[in-house]
């Protein structure tokens, strides 16, 4: 008798096929690597250390050079010139002190300008890396705008210093160098990094009568950082905290000048110049501390999530 072919149900229920276990759906999780961050915390912390160390060197050791100090013959004939603002109104030893303060201020200002131009380039690179800068902007045009905005800020700071009690008819060179130093400390890095905002509400008319969204956002970013003091990212703290520290230090530096001691370190503008740079350094280090704590918190959170994923699997 011919065998009947097996039905489909019998084939599925046959021991040969039923004994095969189903394929496992469990997938072994891949080992998690260290999280990547758009802001380079490691290189940032090391470069801040280099930057603040060079500023300290500029503050303490660079003014000791004798190139533009009163003993140098290049300015030997200037001390008795009544037409020069930094020598007018002084006699004898007071002229020596005033010229000595001018030499120190000049060297410190020169060192600050060089360091801030270098530092602004580094911060601009971090901004582009973290997405905080506009990649379509030209480096040359931004650099020119940063210089122009810095010199405009220098004029504003000069007028502010005079209104707050700086000499009006004397020490013009001293006050100018102090204003230049403050403007490069506070304005040049953010102007080169973020782009200086177009203040069209003063007199300029935007193209087609309408401002671009980028210009509006840029202006509100400046207001949020340097008027409201509300930084949200590591890059913004890098720009805002030194700004705050510089002006607080400059204001505190005017306090010991009221003591009226006959000391060369109390001559205008030595106290506010030194304390403003010290305030900048403290602000930079404060930004490093807060950014580092945020970095460690993010790393710890990622590590906890990785451990929970391993336990759950």
C-alpha positions in Angstrom: 0.0 0.0 0.0 1.4 3.4 -1.0 2.3 5.7 1.9 0.4 8.9 2.2 2.5 12.0 2.2 2.8 13.8 5.5 0.7 16.8 6.0 2.1 20.3 6.7 1.1 20.1 10.4 2.9 16.7 10.8 6.1 18.2 9.2 6.0 21.1 11.6 5.5 18.8 14.6 8.1 16.3 13.7 10.7 15.6 16.3 13.6 16.5 14.0 12.3 20.1 13.6 10.7 20.6 17.0 13.9 19.8 18.8 15.8 22.7 17.2 15.8 25.6 19.7 14.9 29.1 18.4 17.7 31.5 17.6 18.7 33.6 20.6 17.6 37.3 20.3 20.0 38.4 23.1 22.7 40.8 21.7 25.8 41.4 23.8 26.1 45.2 24.3 29.1 46.7 22.8 31.6 48.2 25.2 31.0 51.9 25.8 33.7 54.3 25.0 34.5 57.6 26.7 32.0 60.3 25.8 33.0 62.9 23.2 32.4 66.6 23.9 32.2 69.4 21.4 34.1 71.7 23.8 37.8 70.6 24.3 37.9 70.6 28.1 41.4 69.2 28.4 43.2 71.5 26.0 41.1 74.4 27.3 42.3 73.9 30.9 45.9 73.6 29.9 45.9 76.7 27.7 44.2 78.7 30.4 47.0 77.8 32.7 49.5 78.9 30.1 47.6 82.1 29.4 47.3 83.1 33.0 50.9 82.3 33.7 52.0 84.6 30.8 49.7 87.3 32.1 51.3 87.0 35.5 54.8 87.2 33.9 53.6 90.3 32.0 52.4 91.9 35.2 55.4 91.1 37.5 58.5 90.8 35.3 57.9 92.6 32.0 57.8 96.1 33.6 61.2 95.6 35.1 62.9 96.1 31.7 64.8 99.4 31.6 64.1 100.2 27.9 61.4 102.9 28.6 62.2 103.6 32.3 63.3 107.1 33.3 67.0 106.1 33.4 66.9 105.5 29.7 68.4 108.3 27.5 65.5 107.8 25.0 63.2 109.7 27.3 65.8 111.7 29.3 64.8 114.9 27.7 61.1 114.4 28.3 60.9 114.8 32.0 61.2 118.6 32.0 58.9 119.1 29.0 55.9 121.1 30.1 54.0 120.3 26.9 53.8 116.5 27.5 50.8 115.4 29.5 52.6 112.7 31.5 55.3 115.2 32.7 53.2 118.3 33.2 52.5 119.3 36.8 55.4 117.4 38.4 58.7 118.5 39.7 61.8 116.6 40.6 61.2 113.2 41.9 57.5 113.3 41.1 58.4 113.4 37.4 60.6 110.4 37.8 57.8 108.5 39.4 55.3 109.5 36.7 57.7 108.5 34.0 58.4 105.2 35.8 54.6 104.5 35.9 54.4 105.3 32.2 57.1 102.8 31.4 55.5 100.1 33.5 52.0 100.8 32.0 53.4 100.7 28.5 55.1 97.4 28.8 52.1 95.8 30.5 49.8 97.1 27.9 52.0 95.8 25.1 52.2 92.3 26.7 48.4 92.2 27.2 47.7 93.2 23.6 50.0 90.4 22.3 48.6 87.8 24.6 44.9 88.7 24.0 45.3 88.5 20.2 46.7 85.0 20.6 44.1 84.0 23.2 41.2 85.3 21.0 42.4 83.0 18.2 42.3 80.0 20.4 38.8 80.8 21.8 37.5 81.4 18.2 38.7 77.9 17.3 36.9 76.4 20.2 33.8 78.3 19.2 33.8 76.8 15.8 34.5 73.4 17.2 31.6 73.5 19.6 29.2 75.1 17.1 29.2 78.5 18.8 30.8 80.4 15.9 29.6 81.2 12.4 31.8 79.2 10.0 30.7 81.4 7.1 32.3 84.5 8.5 35.7 85.6 7.1 38.6 85.6 9.5 40.1 88.8 8.1 36.9 90.8 8.3 36.2 89.5 11.8 39.8 90.4 12.9 39.4 93.9 11.5 36.0 94.3 13.2 37.4 93.1 16.4 40.2 95.7 16.3 37.7 98.5 15.4 35.3 97.5 18.2 38.2 97.3 20.7 39.4 100.8 19.9 35.8 102.1 20.1 35.5 100.4 23.5 38.8 102.0 24.4 37.3 105.5 23.9 34.2 104.6 25.9 36.4 103.3 28.8 38.6 106.4 28.7 35.6 108.7 29.1 34.2 106.4 31.8 37.5 106.6 33.7 37.6 110.4 33.5 34.0 110.5 34.8 35.0 108.2 37.7 37.8 110.5 38.7 40.8 109.9 36.5 42.9 113.1 35.7 41.4 115.1 33.0 44.2 117.5 31.9 47.2 115.4 33.0 48.2 111.7 32.8 46.5 111.5 29.4 49.0 108.9 28.2 48.6 106.8 31.4 44.8 106.8 31.1 44.9 105.9 27.4 47.2 102.9 28.1 44.9 101.8 30.9 41.9 102.1 28.6 43.6 100.2 25.9 44.5 97.4 28.3 41.0 97.1 29.6 39.5 97.0 26.1 41.8 94.3 25.0 41.1 92.3 28.1 37.3 92.6 27.9 36.3 93.3 24.3 38.8 91.8 21.8 38.3 88.0 22.6 34.4 88.1 22.5 34.4 90.5 19.5 36.7 88.1 17.5 34.9 85.0 18.7 31.2 86.0 18.5 31.4 88.9 16.0 30.7 92.4 17.2 26.9 93.1 17.1 25.7 95.6 14.6 24.1 98.4 16.6 21.7 99.4 13.8 19.3 101.0 16.2 21.6 103.9 16.6 21.9 105.3 13.1 22.4 102.5 10.5 19.5 101.2 8.5 19.5 97.4 7.8 19.4 96.0 4.3 15.9 96.2 2.9 14.8 97.6 6.2 14.9 94.2 7.9 17.6 92.8 10.2 18.7 89.3 9.6 18.0 86.7 12.3 21.7 86.2 12.8 22.3 89.9 13.7 19.4 89.9 16.1 20.6 86.7 17.8 24.2 88.1 18.0 23.1 91.3 19.6 20.9 89.5 22.2 23.8 87.1 22.9 26.0 90.1 23.8 23.3 91.6 26.0 22.8 88.2 27.8 26.5 87.7 28.4 27.8 91.2 29.2 24.7 93.0 30.5 22.7 90.3 32.2 25.8 88.1 32.9 24.0 84.8 32.1 26.4 82.5 30.4 25.1 79.0 29.6 27.9 77.1 27.9 31.6 76.6 28.7 32.6 78.9 25.8 30.3 81.7 27.2 31.7 81.3 30.7 35.2 81.6 29.2 34.3 85.0 27.8 32.1 86.3 30.5 33.9 85.6 33.8 37.1 87.3 32.9 35.1 90.3 31.7 33.4 90.6 35.1 36.7 90.0 37.0 38.5 92.7 35.0 36.1 95.5 35.8 35.6 94.5 39.4 39.4 94.4 39.8 39.8 97.8 38.1 37.2 99.3 40.5 38.8 97.8 43.6 42.2 99.1 42.4 41.1 102.7 42.8 40.5 102.2 46.6 44.2 102.3 47.8 44.8 105.4 45.7 42.9 107.4 48.3 45.5 106.6 50.9 47.7 109.3 49.3 50.9 107.6 50.4 54.1 108.7 48.6 54.7 105.3 47.0 55.5 104.6 43.3 52.9 101.8 43.2 50.2 104.2 44.1 50.8 106.4 41.1 48.0 106.5 38.5 47.2 104.1 36.9 49.3 101.4 38.5 46.8 100.1 41.1 43.8 99.7 38.8 46.0 98.3 36.1 47.4 95.6 38.3 44.1 94.7 40.0 42.3 94.6 36.6 44.7 92.0 35.3 44.5 90.1 38.6 40.7 90.2 38.3 40.9 88.8 34.7 43.1 86.0 35.9 40.7 85.1 38.8 37.8 85.2 36.4 39.6 82.9 33.9 40.4 80.4 36.7 36.9 80.6 38.0 35.6 79.7 34.6 38.0 76.7 34.4 36.8 75.4 37.8 33.1 75.6 36.9 33.6 74.2 33.4 35.7 71.3 34.9 33.0 70.5 37.5 30.4 70.4 34.7 32.7 68.2 32.6 33.2 65.8 35.6 29.4 65.8 36.2 28.7 64.9 32.6 31.3 62.1 32.6 29.9 60.7 35.8 26.3 60.8 34.5 27.4 58.9 31.3 29.3 56.3 33.3 26.2 55.7 35.5 24.0 55.2 32.5 26.6 52.8 31.0 26.7 50.8 34.3 22.9 50.7 34.4 22.8 49.4 30.8 25.2 46.6 31.7 23.2 45.5 34.8 20.0 45.6 32.8 21.4 43.4 30.1 
